[in-house]
Amino acid sequence: MKWTQARRAQKMNPSVIREILKVTEKPGIISFAGGLPSPKTFPVSAFSAACEKVLREDGHAALQYAASEGYAPLREMVASMLPWNVDPALVLITTGSQQGLDLIAKVLIDEGSRVLVETPTYLGALQAFTPMEPEIVSVASDDGGVDIADLAAKAEGARFFYVLPNFQNPTGRTMPEERRAALSAEAARLGLPLVEDNPYGDLWFDTPPPLPLTARNPEGCVYLGSFSKVLAPGLRLGFMVAPASIFPKLLQAKQAADLHSPGFNQRLVAEVMKDGFLDRHVPTIRALYKSQRDAMLAAMVREMPEGVEWNTPAGGMFLWVRLPEGMNAIELLPRAVERNVAFVPGWAFYADQPDARTLRLSFVTSSVAQIDIGIAALAGAIREMRAGSSASVAGAAPQLEAQPQT
């Protein structure tokens, strides 16, 4: 039997991060690779109580098929917690925010469509967009986010610009108010829709981020959010807010994909969230992550050799690192794994022209002691590589091709 695959299937790529995570199963390895929230933050007791109550009071409905749009009380909660006037009828509950990206790709992208992304950008978005065979165009970006002039130069004919303004994955950078205002105004002038992805926005450390782009022009934006980072990723629940002009088509794509997200899980989240639970719970996540970020920054200062550069994220889960001239993060990875530490090479986050010197470190799933040990080991691997050591590293890490996921 010969199975003929669709052309779009040939465009699908494995997640580099998921491949690297297989390495972390090696006993004793310290992983800074995964974009996983800390399990210490999962409110297990709250969900245990919610499970019992939902099954006792609403069990038959919770276990039945449900509306594709989502559980109405949860949609209302989402609308009420966002910082602009949101009609709950325009809130769509998704099976993780990743499904939101998939629905956007199906509804808004044709073969050859131009799609604009930041440099670098979220790998999962590239994976969602690529099978639709678009022309993915990187827009120049700096520590403050997108370069407005470069965006304008590349915007003609683009279906949308995908952007993560808050504590971006992978860089951890945050777009300041001045840049957001300029982006919103320029997008409106160009007639360029924005897809605003905000899974990390609640994880600020000292000061909340500026107002979302969608709040400035709701008709010109689709907004994606997630419960994974503030409650638990295993629930696989996210949401999107879309203009009335495209909401019905996104809903139809959702119906074709999975009929609806798990109704039981939606009721659990609604039960846990009522009475202001997130207002009490999320600050504990912020405090934990801030302490871990501070520990990693201190270890970087203490351990890293001259020429290594990194940023100081104001929230979120990631540090973005750039190696000295002439070094390559893909070649560094197996050396690091031999020293029992893992990270994600940065090239996977570029739509084109990847910077081989970059890498992403996640600080939220490791203890302070593990961070100290892991950063020291990573620094040792960098020194070894710089010195041109010929130590054997064969088979220590996944075989990665140095090319972007486009």
C-alpha positions in Angstrom: 0.0 0.0 0.0 1.4 3.4 -1.0 0.3 6.4 1.0 0.7 9.7 -0.8 1.2 12.5 1.6 -0.2 16.0 1.0 2.3 18.6 0.0 1.6 20.5 3.2 2.7 17.4 5.2 6.2 17.7 3.6 6.4 21.2 5.2 5.7 20.0 8.7 8.8 19.9 10.9 9.5 18.2 14.3 9.8 20.5 17.3 13.5 21.0 17.9 12.7 21.7 21.5 10.8 18.4 21.9 13.8 16.6 20.4 16.1 18.2 22.8 13.8 17.4 25.7 14.5 13.7 25.0 18.1 14.4 26.0 16.9 15.7 29.4 15.8 12.1 30.3 19.5 11.4 30.8 20.0 10.9 34.6 21.4 13.9 36.3 21.0 16.4 33.5 20.0 20.0 34.3 17.6 21.3 31.6 17.3 24.9 30.7 15.7 23.8 27.4 12.0 23.3 27.9 9.5 26.2 28.0 7.6 24.4 30.8 6.1 26.2 33.8 7.3 25.1 37.2 5.1 22.2 38.5 5.5 23.9 41.9 3.0 26.5 40.7 0.2 24.0 39.8 -2.7 24.5 42.3 -3.3 20.8 42.8 -5.5 21.2 45.9 -7.7 23.7 44.2 -8.2 21.5 41.2 -8.9 18.5 43.5 -11.7 20.3 45.2 -13.0 21.6 41.9 -13.1 18.1 40.4 -15.2 16.8 43.2 -17.6 19.8 43.1 -18.0 19.8 39.3 -18.7 16.0 39.2 -21.1 16.3 42.1 -23.1 19.3 40.9 -22.7 19.2 37.2 -21.2 15.9 36.3 -23.5 14.8 33.4 -23.1 18.1 31.6 -19.4 18.2 32.3 -18.9 14.8 30.6 -21.2 15.5 27.6 -20.4 17.1 24.3 -20.4 20.9 24.6 -20.6 24.1 22.6 -17.8 24.7 20.2 -17.4 28.3 21.4 -16.7 27.1 24.9 -18.3 27.1 28.3 -20.2 30.3 28.6 -19.2 31.2 32.3 -15.6 30.7 31.3 -15.9 32.9 28.3 -17.4 35.6 30.5 -14.6 35.3 32.9 -12.0 35.7 30.1 -13.8 38.8 28.8 -14.0 40.4 32.2 -10.3 39.9 33.0 -9.0 41.5 29.9 -8.1 45.3 30.1 -10.5 46.5 27.4 -14.2 46.1 26.7 -14.6 42.5 25.3 -17.9 40.9 24.2 -17.9 37.4 25.6 -19.5 36.3 22.3 -16.2 37.0 20.6 -14.2 34.8 23.0 -13.4 31.3 21.7 -12.0 28.7 24.1 -9.2 26.7 22.4 -7.3 23.5 23.1 -4.3 25.4 24.3 -3.2 28.7 22.7 -1.3 26.6 20.1 -4.6 25.6 18.6 -5.4 29.3 18.2 -2.3 29.6 16.0 -3.4 26.6 13.9 -6.9 28.0 13.5 -5.5 31.4 12.4 -3.2 29.6 9.9 -6.2 27.7 8.4 -8.4 30.7 8.1 -6.0 33.4 7.1 -3.2 31.8 5.1 -3.3 30.7 1.5 -0.4 29.2 -0.4 2.1 32.0 -1.1 0.5 34.4 1.4 2.9 36.8 3.0 3.0 36.5 6.8 5.2 38.8 8.9 7.0 37.7 12.1 9.4 39.1 14.6 13.1 38.3 14.5 13.4 35.8 16.2 9.9 34.5 16.9 8.1 31.6 18.6 8.9 28.2 17.1 5.4 26.9 17.6 4.0 29.7 15.4 6.4 28.8 12.6 5.3 25.2 12.9 1.6 26.2 12.7 2.0 28.6 9.8 4.4 26.6 7.6 2.1 23.8 6.4 -0.2 26.4 4.8 2.8 27.2 2.5 3.0 31.0 3.2 5.9 33.3 2.5 7.1 33.9 6.1 9.0 37.2 6.3 11.1 38.2 9.3 10.9 41.8 10.3 14.0 43.4 11.9 13.7 43.6 15.7 15.8 44.9 18.6 15.6 44.9 22.4 12.3 46.9 22.2 10.7 44.6 19.7 9.8 45.2 16.0 11.5 47.8 13.8 8.5 49.9 12.6 10.2 51.2 9.5 11.2 47.6 8.4 7.6 46.5 9.1 6.2 49.2 6.8 8.7 48.3 4.1 7.6 44.6 4.2 3.9 44.9 4.9 2.5 45.2 1.4 0.2 42.3 0.7 0.8 40.7 4.2 -2.1 38.8 5.7 -1.0 39.7 9.3 1.9 40.4 11.6 2.4 37.9 14.4 3.8 39.5 17.5 4.5 38.6 21.2 4.8 42.0 23.0 5.2 40.6 26.5 8.3 38.6 27.7 8.6 37.1 24.3 9.5 33.5 23.6 12.4 33.1 23.0 14.1 36.4 23.8 12.2 37.4 27.0 12.0 41.0 25.7 9.1 43.3 26.3 7.8 45.9 23.9 7.7 49.4 25.6 4.7 51.7 25.4 6.2 54.0 22.8 6.9 51.1 20.4 3.4 49.6 21.0 1.8 53.0 20.2 3.9 53.3 17.1 3.1 49.7 16.0 -0.6 50.1 16.5 -0.7 53.4 14.6 1.4 52.1 11.7 -0.6 48.8 11.5 -3.8 50.8 11.3 -2.3 53.1 8.6 -1.2 50.1 6.6 -4.4 48.1 7.1 -2.2 45.4 8.5 -4.0 42.9 10.9 -2.1 42.0 14.0 -2.1 38.6 15.7 -1.1 39.3 19.3 0.1 36.2 21.3 0.2 36.8 25.1 0.8 33.6 27.1 3.3 35.2 29.5 1.8 38.7 30.1 0.7 37.9 33.7 4.2 36.8 34.7 5.7 40.2 35.3 8.2 40.7 38.1 8.1 44.4 39.2 5.8 46.3 36.9 2.9 45.2 34.7 3.5 45.4 30.9 1.8 48.2 28.9 -1.7 47.9 27.5 -2.1 45.1 24.9 -2.1 46.0 21.2 -5.5 44.6 20.8 -6.9 47.0 23.4 -5.9 49.9 21.1 -7.6 48.5 18.0 -9.8 45.4 18.6 -11.1 45.3 15.1 -7.6 45.0 13.7 -6.3 42.3 16.0 -6.7 38.7 17.1 -5.6 38.1 20.7 -4.4 34.8 22.0 -4.1 33.9 25.7 -3.4 30.8 27.7 -4.3 29.1 31.1 -1.1 27.0 30.8 1.3 29.5 32.5 -1.0 30.6 35.3 -2.8 27.4 36.1 -1.5 24.2 34.4 -0.5 23.2 30.9 -2.0 19.7 31.2 -5.5 21.2 31.0 -4.7 22.2 27.4 -6.9 25.3 27.5 -6.4 28.7 26.0 -8.5 31.3 24.4 -8.7 33.8 21.5 -10.6 37.1 21.1 -11.3 37.9 17.4 -13.2 40.6 15.5 -16.8 39.7 14.6 -15.7 39.8 10.9 -13.6 36.6 11.2 -14.9 35.0 14.4 -17.4 32.7 12.6 -14.7 31.3 10.3 -12.4 30.6 13.2 -15.3 28.9 15.0 -15.9 26.7 11.9 -12.2 25.8 11.8 -12.5 24.9 15.5 -15.5 22.7 14.9 -13.7 20.8 12.1 -10.6 20.4 14.3 -12.0 19.0 17.6 -15.7 20.0 17.9 -14.9 21.7 21.2 -12.2 21.8 23.9 -12.8 19.5 26.9 -15.9 20.7 28.6 -14.9 19.1 31.9 -11.6 20.9 32.0 -13.4 24.2 31.1 -15.7 23.8 34.1 -12.8 23.0 36.3 -11.0 26.2 35.3 -14.1 28.2 35.8 -14.7 26.7 39.2 -11.1 27.4 40.3 -11.0 30.9 38.9 -14.1 32.2 40.5 -13.9 34.4 43.6 -10.6 36.0 42.4 -8.3 32.9 42.7 -5.9 34.2 40.1 -5.4 37.4 41.9 -4.1 35.4 44.9 -2.3 32.7 43.0 -0.4 34.5 40.2 1.7 36.7 42.5 3.1 33.5 44.0 4.2 32.4 40.5 5.8 35.9 39.9 7.7 35.7 43.2 9.1 32.3 42.4 10.1 33.1 38.9 11.7 36.3 39.8 13.9 34.6 42.4 14.9 32.0 39.8 15.6 34.7 37.2 17.8 36.6 39.7 19.7 33.4 40.5 20.4 32.8 36.9 21.5 36.3 36.2 23.8 36.2 39.2 25.3 32.9 38.0 25.8 34.3 34.5 27.7 37.3 35.9 29.8 35.0 38.1 30.5 32.2 35.6 30.4 33.3 32.0 33.6 34.1 30.1 34.2 37.4 28.4 32.2 37.9 25.2 29.0 36.1 26.2 26.0 38.5 26.2 22.6 38.1 27.7 19.5 40.2 28.6 17.6 40.9 31.8 13.9 40.0 31.2 11.3 41.9 33.2 9.1 38.8 33.4 8.3 35.5 31.8 10.5 32.4 31.7 13.4 33.0 29.4 16.9 34.4 29.1 18.4 35.1 25.6 22.1 34.5 25.3 24.6 35.4 22.5 27.9 33.6 22.3 31.2 35.2 21.4 32.2 35.8 17.7 32.9 32.6 15.8 31.0 30.3 18.1 27.9 28.2 17.2 25.2 27.2 19.7 24.4 24.0 17.8 28.0 22.8 18.1 28.0 23.9 21.8 25.0 21.8 22.7 26.6 18.3 22.8 29.5 19.7 24.8 27.0 21.1 27.3 25.1 17.8 27.4 28.3 16.0 28.2 28.5 18.3 31.2 24.9 17.5 32.1 23.3 20.7 31.1 20.9 21.4 28.1 19.6 24.5 26.3 17.8 25.3 23.0 20.0 26.7 20.2 18.5 29.9 18.9 18.5 29.1 15.2 15.2 27.3 15.5 13.3 30.5 16.3 14.3 32.3 13.1 12.1 32.3 10.0 15.2 33.1 7.9 18.9 34.1 8.4 19.3 32.5 11.9 21.9 33.8 14.3 23.9 30.7 15.1 25.4 32.4 18.1 22.2 32.6 20.0 20.6 30.3 22.6 17.6 30.3 24.9 17.7 29.4 28.6 14.6 28.7 30.7 15.0 29.5 34.4 11.7 28.4 35.9 11.9 24.7 36.3 15.3 24.5 38.1 16.2 25.2 41.7 18.7 27.8 42.6 21.2 25.1 43.3 20.6 23.5 39.9 20.9 26.9 38.2 24.2 27.5 39.9 25.6 24.1 38.9 24.1 24.2 35.4 25.3 27.7 34.5 28.8 26.8 35.7 28.7 23.7 33.5 27.5 25.7 30.5 30.3 28.3 31.0 32.8 25.4 31.2 31.5 24.1 27.9 31.9 27.5 26.3 35.4 27.8 27.5 36.2 24.4 26.3 34.8 25.1 22.9 36.6 28.4 22.6 39.8 26.7 23.5 39.2 24.3 20.6 39.1 21.1 22.7 38.8 17.9 20.7 36.9 16.0 23.3 34.6 13.5 21.8 30.9 14.4 22.0 29.4 12.0 19.5 25.9 10.9 20.3 25.5 13.3 23.2 22.7 15.4 21.7 20.1 15.2 19.0 21.4 15.7 15.4 20.1 19.2 14.4 20.3 20.7 11.0 21.5 24.3 11.0 18.5 25.7 9.1 15.4 27.6 10.0 12.0 26.0 10.5 10.2 27.5 7.4 
